[in-house]
Amino acid sequence: NAGVTQTPKFRVLKTGQSMTLLCAQDMNHEYMYWYRQDPGMGLRLIHYSVGEGTTAKGEVPDGYNVSRLKKQNFLLGLESAAPSQTSVYFCASIPGTRNEKLFFGSGTQLSVL
Amino acid sequence: QQPVQSPQAVILREGEDAVINCSSSKALYSVHWYRQKHGEAPVFLMILLKGGEQKGHEKISASFNEKKQQSSLYLTASQLSYSGTYFCGTEGAGNMLTFGGGTRLMVKP
């Protein structure tokens, strides 16, 4: 059982470039979340999904887009990367009922130069 | 809106106790607590449901006051392994799960 897998683990972008981060879970979880964590800071919610085909904005959605075409995958896109988007990105999932713990991926370190 | 954690940092000697607080301005369905070591993903500690529940995990326990929208994490007889950053996560309406800014805990020998 792989759990929650994030790819890539590291990436360096130039300002203005685009990229997609992939989050895949093999636990048949309904809810999936994307967070960013800046150095010394907490986790801030970017976007989340409560099921296949659904997405919703979190606390800091600007500059990001997401898609949940398949239940097991949650994609985070940066259309035009900016240095302010340099961060560690964590994906997480929950089975689908309330009061369940988050299963986190190992994170993606993204640097935008 | 993010929950607010206090204190922001704590330094303890082994064997000492600590309390970390988490408060929210919105109605909560549940409160999560996680611990994160440097360079790693957060690790689940416990989850509390609305209803004033108190839970324990070895020497770490927590309480949740639904009416006050507050939760506290209690660390007793701290060990070196307790060092890290502690985050509370709160779930409000719409299944949004947001986290506080974290409390850095350092336990010294």
Interface residues (C-beta under 8 A of the other chain):
Chain A: Y31 Y33 Y35 M41 G42 L43 R44 L45 Y48 V50 A56 G58 E59 F90 I94 R98 N99 E100 K101 L102 F104 G105 S106 G107
Chain B: Q1 Q2 Q5 Y29 S30 H32 Y34 E40 A41 P42 F44 I47 L49 F87 G89 E91 G94 N95 M96 L97 T98 F99 G100 G101 G102
